[in-house]
């Protein structure tokens, strides 16, 4: 029970993301907005990976 309590308290702490992470997210958002990025379904991904 102590482990669960400690884990729950850890989730409540504010953890700051590193600056580089924000830059990556910004670049990804820009690619989405510009249409440069193409999304595929999970089924399409499985076909690409597994053949």
Secondary structure, DSSP 4 states (H G I P E B T S, - for coil): -HHHHHHHHHHHS--PPPHHHHHHHHHHHHHHHHT------HHHHHHHHH-
